[in-house]
Amino acid sequence: MCVASLKSITVALKAQKALDEAYIDCEIIKLEPYMTKKGCAYGIKFDCMNVYSVENVLKENRVKYTEIFRL
């Protein structure tokens, strides 16, 4: 699984909605500060096979994420 790290629950909800509308399965998860470079609090977990689609959907919907990493 892969995770896109996000700075707040509001951004995570926006990302989840955009990905749901694009028929990409995802789940909001709480992140520990040590898991990301900037200590982001939330993430969207998704199948790594969809990483390029997720990047495109988030970019199109102006959802800013810090990084994408593999769990």
HTML snippet that shows the backbone in 3Dmol.js (N, CA, C, O; Angstrom):
<script src="https://3Dmol.org/build/3Dmol-min.js"></script>
<div id="view" style="width:600px;height:400px;position:relative"></div>
<script>
const pdb = `
ATOM      1  N   MET A   1       0.829  -1.186   0.000  1.00  0.00           N
ATOM      2  CA  MET A   1       0.000   0.000   0.000  1.00  0.00           C
ATOM      3  C   MET A   1       0.877   1.255   0.000  1.00  0.00           C
ATOM      4  O   MET A   1       2.001   1.246   0.503  1.00  0.00           O
ATOM      5  N   CYS A   2       0.351   2.306  -0.561  1.00  0.00           N
ATOM      6  CA  CYS A   2       1.025   3.602  -0.584  1.00  0.00           C
ATOM      7  C   CYS A   2       0.186   4.616   0.187  1.00  0.00           C
ATOM      8  O   CYS A   2      -1.013   4.426   0.387  1.00  0.00           O
ATOM      9  N   VAL A   3       0.838   5.694   0.614  1.00  0.00           N
ATOM     10  CA  VAL A   3       0.166   6.743   1.374  1.00  0.00           C
ATOM     11  C   VAL A   3       0.596   8.100   0.836  1.00  0.00           C
ATOM     12  O   VAL A   3       1.782   8.349   0.623  1.00  0.00           O
ATOM     13  N   ALA A   4      -0.383   8.975   0.621  1.00  0.00           N
ATOM     14  CA  ALA A   4      -0.113  10.381   0.323  1.00  0.00           C
ATOM     15  C   ALA A   4      -0.301  11.127   1.638  1.00  0.00           C
ATOM     16  O   ALA A   4      -1.389  11.088   2.213  1.00  0.00           O
ATOM     17  N   SER A   5       0.736  11.805   2.127  1.00  0.00           N
ATOM     18  CA  SER A   5       0.635  12.517   3.403  1.00  0.00           C
ATOM     19  C   SER A   5       0.027  13.898   3.190  1.00  0.00           C
ATOM     20  O   SER A   5       0.351  14.607   2.238  1.00  0.00           O
ATOM     21  N   LEU A   6      -0.869  14.254   4.113  1.00  0.00           N
ATOM     22  CA  LEU A   6      -1.630  15.501   4.026  1.00  0.00           C
ATOM     23  C   LEU A   6      -1.567  16.229   5.358  1.00  0.00           C
ATOM     24  O   LEU A   6      -1.385  15.604   6.403  1.00  0.00           O
ATOM     25  N   LYS A   7      -1.715  17.548   5.324  1.00  0.00           N
ATOM     26  CA  LYS A   7      -1.493  18.324   6.540  1.00  0.00           C
ATOM     27  C   LYS A   7      -2.678  18.379   7.501  1.00  0.00           C
ATOM     28  O   LYS A   7      -2.490  18.693   8.676  1.00  0.00           O
ATOM     29  N   SER A   8      -3.895  18.083   7.034  1.00  0.00           N
ATOM     30  CA  SER A   8      -5.049  18.193   7.933  1.00  0.00           C
ATOM     31  C   SER A   8      -6.150  17.224   7.525  1.00  0.00           C
ATOM     32  O   SER A   8      -6.135  16.673   6.425  1.00  0.00           O
ATOM     33  N   ILE A   9      -7.094  17.028   8.420  1.00  0.00           N
ATOM     34  CA  ILE A   9      -8.238  16.164   8.124  1.00  0.00           C
ATOM     35  C   ILE A   9      -9.094  16.777   7.022  1.00  0.00           C
ATOM     36  O   ILE A   9      -9.691  16.051   6.226  1.00  0.00           O
ATOM     37  N   THR A  10      -9.159  18.091   6.969  1.00  0.00           N
ATOM     38  CA  THR A  10      -9.949  18.755   5.919  1.00  0.00           C
ATOM     39  C   THR A  10      -9.385  18.438   4.540  1.00  0.00           C
ATOM     40  O   THR A  10     -10.136  18.143   3.610  1.00  0.00           O
ATOM     41  N   VAL A  11      -8.079  18.498   4.412  1.00  0.00           N
ATOM     42  CA  VAL A  11      -7.424  18.175   3.142  1.00  0.00           C
ATOM     43  C   VAL A  11      -7.600  16.686   2.837  1.00  0.00           C
ATOM     44  O   VAL A  11      -7.818  16.307   1.686  1.00  0.00           O
ATOM     45  N   ALA A  12      -7.505  15.855   3.856  1.00  0.00           N
ATOM     46  CA  ALA A  12      -7.690  14.411   3.666  1.00  0.00           C
ATOM     47  C   ALA A  12      -9.099  14.093   3.165  1.00  0.00           C
ATOM     48  O   ALA A  12      -9.269  13.249   2.286  1.00  0.00           O
ATOM     49  N   LEU A  13     -10.094  14.756   3.714  1.00  0.00           N
ATOM     50  CA  LEU A  13     -11.484  14.545   3.271  1.00  0.00           C
ATOM     51  C   LEU A  13     -11.676  15.000   1.819  1.00  0.00           C
ATOM     52  O   LEU A  13     -12.382  14.350   1.048  1.00  0.00           O
ATOM     53  N   LYS A  14     -11.050  16.107   1.460  1.00  0.00           N
ATOM     54  CA  LYS A  14     -11.121  16.602   0.080  1.00  0.00           C
ATOM     55  C   LYS A  14     -10.461  15.605  -0.874  1.00  0.00           C
ATOM     56  O   LYS A  14     -10.983  15.340  -1.957  1.00  0.00           O
ATOM     57  N   ALA A  15      -9.323  15.058  -0.474  1.00  0.00           N
ATOM     58  CA  ALA A  15      -8.617  14.075  -1.290  1.00  0.00           C
ATOM     59  C   ALA A  15      -9.454  12.804  -1.440  1.00  0.00           C
ATOM     60  O   ALA A  15      -9.567  12.254  -2.535  1.00  0.00           O
ATOM     61  N   GLN A  16     -10.036  12.343  -0.338  1.00  0.00           N
ATOM     62  CA  GLN A  16     -10.863  11.136  -0.377  1.00  0.00           C
ATOM     63  C   GLN A  16     -12.051  11.314  -1.322  1.00  0.00           C
ATOM     64  O   GLN A  16     -12.374  10.410  -2.093  1.00  0.00           O
ATOM     65  N   LYS A  17     -12.692  12.463  -1.263  1.00  0.00           N
ATOM     66  CA  LYS A  17     -13.840  12.739  -2.136  1.00  0.00           C
ATOM     67  C   LYS A  17     -13.416  12.731  -3.604  1.00  0.00           C
ATOM     68  O   LYS A  17     -14.092  12.140  -4.445  1.00  0.00           O
ATOM     69  N   ALA A  18     -12.300  13.384  -3.908  1.00  0.00           N
ATOM     70  CA  ALA A  18     -11.812  13.433  -5.292  1.00  0.00           C
ATOM     71  C   ALA A  18     -11.470  12.034  -5.804  1.00  0.00           C
ATOM     72  O   ALA A  18     -11.792  11.691  -6.942  1.00  0.00           O
ATOM     73  N   LEU A  19     -10.821  11.232  -4.967  1.00  0.00           N
ATOM     74  CA  LEU A  19     -10.446   9.878  -5.387  1.00  0.00           C
ATOM     75  C   LEU A  19     -11.665   8.972  -5.507  1.00  0.00           C
ATOM     76  O   LEU A  19     -11.730   8.137  -6.408  1.00  0.00           O
ATOM     77  N   ASP A  20     -12.628   9.130  -4.608  1.00  0.00           N
ATOM     78  CA  ASP A  20     -13.873   8.351  -4.709  1.00  0.00           C
ATOM     79  C   ASP A  20     -14.591   8.657  -6.025  1.00  0.00           C
ATOM     80  O   ASP A  20     -15.101   7.752  -6.686  1.00  0.00           O
ATOM     81  N   GLU A  21     -14.624   9.926  -6.395  1.00  0.00           N
ATOM     82  CA  GLU A  21     -15.277  10.322  -7.650  1.00  0.00           C
ATOM     83  C   GLU A  21     -14.542   9.771  -8.868  1.00  0.00           C
ATOM     84  O   GLU A  21     -15.140   9.604  -9.931  1.00  0.00           O
ATOM     85  N   ALA A  22     -13.244   9.488  -8.718  1.00  0.00           N
ATOM     86  CA  ALA A  22     -12.446   8.906  -9.808  1.00  0.00           C
ATOM     87  C   ALA A  22     -12.425   7.369  -9.708  1.00  0.00           C
ATOM     88  O   ALA A  22     -11.685   6.706 -10.435  1.00  0.00           O
ATOM     89  N   TYR A  23     -13.236   6.818  -8.808  1.00  0.00           N
ATOM     90  CA  TYR A  23     -13.339   5.359  -8.607  1.00  0.00           C
ATOM     91  C   TYR A  23     -12.014   4.723  -8.201  1.00  0.00           C
ATOM     92  O   TYR A  23     -11.677   3.622  -8.635  1.00  0.00           O
ATOM     93  N   ILE A  24     -11.272   5.439  -7.359  1.00  0.00           N
ATOM     94  CA  ILE A  24     -10.022   4.915  -6.815  1.00  0.00           C
ATOM     95  C   ILE A  24     -10.254   4.635  -5.329  1.00  0.00           C
ATOM     96  O   ILE A  24     -10.556   5.546  -4.559  1.00  0.00           O
ATOM     97  N   ASP A  25     -10.110   3.377  -4.938  1.00  0.00           N
ATOM     98  CA  ASP A  25     -10.303   2.997  -3.538  1.00  0.00           C
ATOM     99  C   ASP A  25      -9.221   3.635  -2.676  1.00  0.00           C
ATOM    100  O   ASP A  25      -8.036   3.589  -3.007  1.00  0.00           O
ATOM    101  N   CYS A  26      -9.647   4.231  -1.562  1.00  0.00           N
ATOM    102  CA  CYS A  26      -8.702   4.848  -0.645  1.00  0.00           C
ATOM    103  C   CYS A  26      -9.301   4.882   0.749  1.00  0.00           C
ATOM    104  O   CYS A  26     -10.494   4.652   0.946  1.00  0.00           O
ATOM    105  N   GLU A  27      -8.439   5.176   1.709  1.00  0.00           N
ATOM    106  CA  GLU A  27      -8.855   5.237   3.104  1.00  0.00           C
ATOM    107  C   GLU A  27      -8.043   6.313   3.807  1.00  0.00           C
ATOM    108  O   GLU A  27      -6.833   6.410   3.600  1.00  0.00           O
ATOM    109  N   ILE A  28      -8.695   7.122   4.638  1.00  0.00           N
ATOM    110  CA  ILE A  28      -7.989   8.121   5.439  1.00  0.00           C
ATOM    111  C   ILE A  28      -7.383   7.407   6.642  1.00  0.00           C
ATOM    112  O   ILE A  28      -8.050   6.625   7.319  1.00  0.00           O
ATOM    113  N   ILE A  29      -6.110   7.688   6.895  1.00  0.00           N
ATOM    114  CA  ILE A  29      -5.449   7.116   8.063  1.00  0.00           C
ATOM    115  C   ILE A  29      -4.749   8.219   8.848  1.00  0.00           C
ATOM    116  O   ILE A  29      -4.374   9.252   8.292  1.00  0.00           O
ATOM    117  N   LYS A  30      -4.581   7.990  10.129  1.00  0.00           N
ATOM    118  CA  LYS A  30      -3.834   8.913  10.994  1.00  0.00           C
ATOM    119  C   LYS A  30      -2.367   8.513  10.919  1.00  0.00           C
ATOM    120  O   LYS A  30      -2.033   7.333  11.032  1.00  0.00           O
ATOM    121  N   LEU A  31      -1.499   9.490  10.730  1.00  0.00           N
ATOM    122  CA  LEU A  31      -0.059   9.233  10.643  1.00  0.00           C
ATOM    123  C   LEU A  31       0.644   9.704  11.906  1.00  0.00           C
ATOM    124  O   LEU A  31       0.262  10.706  12.511  1.00  0.00           O
ATOM    125  N   GLU A  32       1.662   8.976  12.287  1.00  0.00           N
ATOM    126  CA  GLU A  32       2.528   9.414  13.387  1.00  0.00           C
ATOM    127  C   GLU A  32       3.517  10.430  12.810  1.00  0.00           C
ATOM    128  O   GLU A  32       3.943  10.288  11.664  1.00  0.00           O
ATOM    129  N   PRO A  33       3.882  11.436  13.576  1.00  0.00           N
ATOM    130  CA  PRO A  33       4.782  12.490  13.067  1.00  0.00           C
ATOM    131  C   PRO A  33       6.091  11.970  12.476  1.00  0.00           C
ATOM    132  O   PRO A  33       6.610  12.561  11.529  1.00  0.00           O
ATOM    133  N   TYR A  34       6.630  10.888  13.009  1.00  0.00           N
ATOM    134  CA  TYR A  34       7.912  10.359  12.521  1.00  0.00           C
ATOM    135  C   TYR A  34       7.798   9.700  11.143  1.00  0.00           C
ATOM    136  O   TYR A  34       8.816   9.421  10.509  1.00  0.00           O
ATOM    137  N   MET A  35       6.576   9.449  10.675  1.00  0.00           N
ATOM    138  CA  MET A  35       6.381   8.729   9.417  1.00  0.00           C
ATOM    139  C   MET A  35       6.631   9.587   8.178  1.00  0.00           C
ATOM    140  O   MET A  35       6.845   9.053   7.090  1.00  0.00           O
ATOM    141  N   THR A  36       6.608  10.905   8.333  1.00  0.00           N
ATOM    142  CA  THR A  36       6.763  11.789   7.184  1.00  0.00           C
ATOM    143  C   THR A  36       7.850  12.825   7.441  1.00  0.00           C
ATOM    144  O   THR A  36       8.242  13.066   8.583  1.00  0.00           O
ATOM    145  N   LYS A  37       8.321  13.422   6.378  1.00  0.00           N
ATOM    146  CA  LYS A  37       9.389  14.420   6.471  1.00  0.00           C
ATOM    147  C   LYS A  37       8.946  15.666   7.233  1.00  0.00           C
ATOM    148  O   LYS A  37       9.728  16.261   7.974  1.00  0.00           O
ATOM    149  N   LYS A  38       7.668  16.058   7.040  1.00  0.00           N
ATOM    150  CA  LYS A  38       7.176  17.288   7.657  1.00  0.00           C
ATOM    151  C   LYS A  38       6.226  17.027   8.822  1.00  0.00           C
ATOM    152  O   LYS A  38       5.593  17.960   9.317  1.00  0.00           O
ATOM    153  N   GLY A  39       6.115  15.787   9.264  1.00  0.00           N
ATOM    154  CA  GLY A  39       5.264  15.478  10.406  1.00  0.00           C
ATOM    155  C   GLY A  39       3.782  15.620  10.121  1.00  0.00           C
ATOM    156  O   GLY A  39       3.014  16.000  11.005  1.00  0.00           O
ATOM    157  N   CYS A  40       3.368  15.318   8.894  1.00  0.00           N
ATOM    158  CA  CYS A  40       1.965  15.444   8.529  1.00  0.00           C
ATOM    159  C   CYS A  40       1.098  14.520   9.383  1.00  0.00           C
ATOM    160  O   CYS A  40       1.529  13.439   9.785  1.00  0.00           O
ATOM    161  N   ALA A  41      -0.122  14.960   9.650  1.00  0.00           N
ATOM    162  CA  ALA A  41      -0.985  14.258  10.584  1.00  0.00           C
ATOM    163  C   ALA A  41      -1.880  13.198   9.946  1.00  0.00           C
ATOM    164  O   ALA A  41      -2.271  12.242  10.617  1.00  0.00           O
ATOM    165  N   TYR A  42      -2.205  13.346   8.685  1.00  0.00           N
ATOM    166  CA  TYR A  42      -3.136  12.427   8.035  1.00  0.00           C
ATOM    167  C   TYR A  42      -2.598  11.950   6.699  1.00  0.00           C
ATOM    168  O   TYR A  42      -1.713  12.567   6.107  1.00  0.00           O
ATOM    169  N   GLY A  43      -3.147  10.848   6.244  1.00  0.00           N
ATOM    170  CA  GLY A  43      -2.751  10.308   4.959  1.00  0.00           C
ATOM    171  C   GLY A  43      -3.913   9.634   4.273  1.00  0.00           C
ATOM    172  O   GLY A  43      -4.913   9.285   4.901  1.00  0.00           O
ATOM    173  N   ILE A  44      -3.769   9.456   2.980  1.00  0.00           N
ATOM    174  CA  ILE A  44      -4.723   8.694   2.177  1.00  0.00           C
ATOM    175  C   ILE A  44      -3.991   7.435   1.749  1.00  0.00           C
ATOM    176  O   ILE A  44      -2.985   7.500   1.042  1.00  0.00           O
ATOM    177  N   LYS A  45      -4.501   6.290   2.180  1.00  0.00           N
ATOM    178  CA  LYS A  45      -3.890   5.003   1.834  1.00  0.00           C
ATOM    179  C   LYS A  45      -4.580   4.452   0.593  1.00  0.00           C
ATOM    180  O   LYS A  45      -5.806   4.470   0.487  1.00  0.00           O
ATOM    181  N   PHE A  46      -3.765   3.957  -0.351  1.00  0.00           N
ATOM    182  CA  PHE A  46      -4.296   3.431  -1.609  1.00  0.00           C
ATOM    183  C   PHE A  46      -3.326   2.390  -2.163  1.00  0.00           C
ATOM    184  O   PHE A  46      -2.186   2.282  -1.711  1.00  0.00           O
ATOM    185  N   ASP A  47      -3.794   1.633  -3.139  1.00  0.00           N
ATOM    186  CA  ASP A  47      -2.969   0.619  -3.788  1.00  0.00           C
ATOM    187  C   ASP A  47      -1.886   1.309  -4.619  1.00  0.00           C
ATOM    188  O   ASP A  47      -2.177   2.220  -5.394  1.00  0.00           O
ATOM    189  N   CYS A  48      -0.650   0.875  -4.455  1.00  0.00           N
ATOM    190  CA  CYS A  48       0.469   1.504  -5.178  1.00  0.00           C
ATOM    191  C   CYS A  48       0.336   1.402  -6.697  1.00  0.00           C
ATOM    192  O   CYS A  48       0.956   2.180  -7.422  1.00  0.00           O
ATOM    193  N   MET A  49      -0.455   0.464  -7.182  1.00  0.00           N
ATOM    194  CA  MET A  49      -0.680   0.370  -8.633  1.00  0.00           C
ATOM    195  C   MET A  49      -1.360   1.631  -9.168  1.00  0.00           C
ATOM    196  O   MET A  49      -1.300   1.909 -10.366  1.00  0.00           O
ATOM    197  N   ASN A  50      -2.006   2.391  -8.285  1.00  0.00           N
ATOM    198  CA  ASN A  50      -2.742   3.591  -8.692  1.00  0.00           C
ATOM    199  C   ASN A  50      -1.979   4.888  -8.450  1.00  0.00           C
ATOM    200  O   ASN A  50      -2.571   5.966  -8.520  1.00  0.00           O
ATOM    201  N   VAL A  51      -0.681   4.810  -8.167  1.00  0.00           N
ATOM    202  CA  VAL A  51       0.049   6.001  -7.752  1.00  0.00           C
ATOM    203  C   VAL A  51      -0.012   7.122  -8.792  1.00  0.00           C
ATOM    204  O   VAL A  51      -0.176   8.282  -8.415  1.00  0.00           O
ATOM    205  N   TYR A  52       0.111   6.824 -10.057  1.00  0.00           N
ATOM    206  CA  TYR A  52       0.069   7.886 -11.076  1.00  0.00           C
ATOM    207  C   TYR A  52      -1.325   8.474 -11.213  1.00  0.00           C
ATOM    208  O   TYR A  52      -1.474   9.682 -11.402  1.00  0.00           O
ATOM    209  N   SER A  53      -2.336   7.640 -11.121  1.00  0.00           N
ATOM    210  CA  SER A  53      -3.716   8.126 -11.167  1.00  0.00           C
ATOM    211  C   SER A  53      -4.015   9.011  -9.963  1.00  0.00           C
ATOM    212  O   SER A  53      -4.642  10.062 -10.098  1.00  0.00           O
ATOM    213  N   VAL A  54      -3.564   8.584  -8.788  1.00  0.00           N
ATOM    214  CA  VAL A  54      -3.785   9.371  -7.574  1.00  0.00           C
ATOM    215  C   VAL A  54      -3.104  10.735  -7.699  1.00  0.00           C
ATOM    216  O   VAL A  54      -3.705  11.762  -7.384  1.00  0.00           O
ATOM    217  N   GLU A  55      -1.868  10.744  -8.152  1.00  0.00           N
ATOM    218  CA  GLU A  55      -1.157  12.023  -8.338  1.00  0.00           C
ATOM    219  C   GLU A  55      -1.931  12.937  -9.277  1.00  0.00           C
ATOM    220  O   GLU A  55      -2.085  14.126  -8.998  1.00  0.00           O
ATOM    221  N   ASN A  56      -2.415  12.396 -10.379  1.00  0.00           N
ATOM    222  CA  ASN A  56      -3.151  13.203 -11.345  1.00  0.00           C
ATOM    223  C   ASN A  56      -4.462  13.728 -10.779  1.00  0.00           C
ATOM    224  O   ASN A  56      -4.788  14.901 -10.966  1.00  0.00           O
ATOM    225  N   VAL A  57      -5.215  12.882 -10.093  1.00  0.00           N
ATOM    226  CA  VAL A  57      -6.498  13.303  -9.520  1.00  0.00           C
ATOM    227  C   VAL A  57      -6.273  14.386  -8.467  1.00  0.00           C
ATOM    228  O   VAL A  57      -6.986  15.389  -8.449  1.00  0.00           O
ATOM    229  N   LEU A  58      -5.291  14.191  -7.594  1.00  0.00           N
ATOM    230  CA  LEU A  58      -5.018  15.198  -6.569  1.00  0.00           C
ATOM    231  C   LEU A  58      -4.579  16.516  -7.197  1.00  0.00           C
ATOM    232  O   LEU A  58      -4.997  17.585  -6.753  1.00  0.00           O
ATOM    233  N   LYS A  59      -3.743  16.445  -8.221  1.00  0.00           N
ATOM    234  CA  LYS A  59      -3.297  17.668  -8.905  1.00  0.00           C
ATOM    235  C   LYS A  59      -4.476  18.386  -9.565  1.00  0.00           C
ATOM    236  O   LYS A  59      -4.617  19.602  -9.435  1.00  0.00           O
ATOM    237  N   GLU A  60      -5.320  17.633 -10.270  1.00  0.00           N
ATOM    238  CA  GLU A  60      -6.487  18.222 -10.948  1.00  0.00           C
ATOM    239  C   GLU A  60      -7.443  18.890  -9.969  1.00  0.00           C
ATOM    240  O   GLU A  60      -8.092  19.880 -10.307  1.00  0.00           O
ATOM    241  N   ASN A  61      -7.531  18.348  -8.754  1.00  0.00           N
ATOM    242  CA  ASN A  61      -8.447  18.881  -7.745  1.00  0.00           C
ATOM    243  C   ASN A  61      -7.762  19.823  -6.761  1.00  0.00           C
ATOM    244  O   ASN A  61      -8.344  20.216  -5.749  1.00  0.00           O
ATOM    245  N   ARG A  62      -6.530  20.176  -7.071  1.00  0.00           N
ATOM    246  CA  ARG A  62      -5.747  21.118  -6.254  1.00  0.00           C
ATOM    247  C   ARG A  62      -5.658  20.697  -4.789  1.00  0.00           C
ATOM    248  O   ARG A  62      -5.803  21.508  -3.874  1.00  0.00           O
ATOM    249  N   VAL A  63      -5.416  19.407  -4.603  1.00  0.00           N
ATOM    250  CA  VAL A  63      -5.198  18.869  -3.258  1.00  0.00           C
ATOM    251  C   VAL A  63      -3.691  18.742  -3.068  1.00  0.00           C
ATOM    252  O   VAL A  63      -3.034  17.968  -3.764  1.00  0.00           O
ATOM    253  N   LYS A  64      -3.150  19.498  -2.130  1.00  0.00           N
ATOM    254  CA  LYS A  64      -1.702  19.493  -1.907  1.00  0.00           C
ATOM    255  C   LYS A  64      -1.335  18.394  -0.918  1.00  0.00           C
ATOM    256  O   LYS A  64      -1.904  18.290   0.169  1.00  0.00           O
ATOM    257  N   TYR A  65      -0.377  17.584  -1.321  1.00  0.00           N
ATOM    258  CA  TYR A  65       0.144  16.555  -0.435  1.00  0.00           C
ATOM    259  C   TYR A  65       1.647  16.776  -0.289  1.00  0.00           C
ATOM    260  O   TYR A  65       2.285  17.368  -1.160  1.00  0.00           O
ATOM    261  N   THR A  66       2.198  16.299   0.810  1.00  0.00           N
ATOM    262  CA  THR A  66       3.618  16.503   1.078  1.00  0.00           C
ATOM    263  C   THR A  66       4.482  15.499   0.335  1.00  0.00           C
ATOM    264  O   THR A  66       5.476  15.858  -0.296  1.00  0.00           O
ATOM    265  N   GLU A  67       4.086  14.234   0.420  1.00  0.00           N
ATOM    266  CA  GLU A  67       4.857  13.172  -0.226  1.00  0.00           C
ATOM    267  C   GLU A  67       3.975  11.944  -0.376  1.00  0.00           C
ATOM    268  O   GLU A  67       2.918  11.831   0.245  1.00  0.00           O
ATOM    269  N   ILE A  68       4.430  11.042  -1.204  1.00  0.00           N
ATOM    270  CA  ILE A  68       3.806   9.732  -1.327  1.00  0.00           C
ATOM    271  C   ILE A  68       4.876   8.704  -0.979  1.00  0.00           C
ATOM    272  O   ILE A  68       5.979   8.733  -1.524  1.00  0.00           O
ATOM    273  N   PHE A  69       4.540   7.802  -0.073  1.00  0.00           N
ATOM    274  CA  PHE A  69       5.490   6.775   0.333  1.00  0.00           C
ATOM    275  C   PHE A  69       4.799   5.435   0.442  1.00  0.00           C
ATOM    276  O   PHE A  69       3.573   5.352   0.517  1.00  0.00           O
ATOM    277  N   ARG A  70       5.605   4.386   0.449  1.00  0.00           N
ATOM    278  CA  ARG A  70       5.106   3.007   0.545  1.00  0.00           C
ATOM    279  C   ARG A  70       5.045   2.607   2.015  1.00  0.00           C
ATOM    280  O   ARG A  70       5.990   2.833   2.770  1.00  0.00           O
ATOM    281  N   LEU A  71       3.935   2.016   2.409  1.00  0.00           N
ATOM    282  CA  LEU A  71       3.791   1.512   3.783  1.00  0.00           C
ATOM    283  C   LEU A  71       4.396   0.153   3.927  1.00  0.00           C
ATOM    284  O   LEU A  71       4.368  -0.424   5.015  1.00  0.00           O
TER     285      LEU A  71
END
`;
const viewer = $3Dmol.createViewer("view");
viewer.addModel(pdb, "pdb");
viewer.setStyle({}, {cartoon: {color: "spectrum"}});
viewer.zoomTo();
viewer.render();
</script>
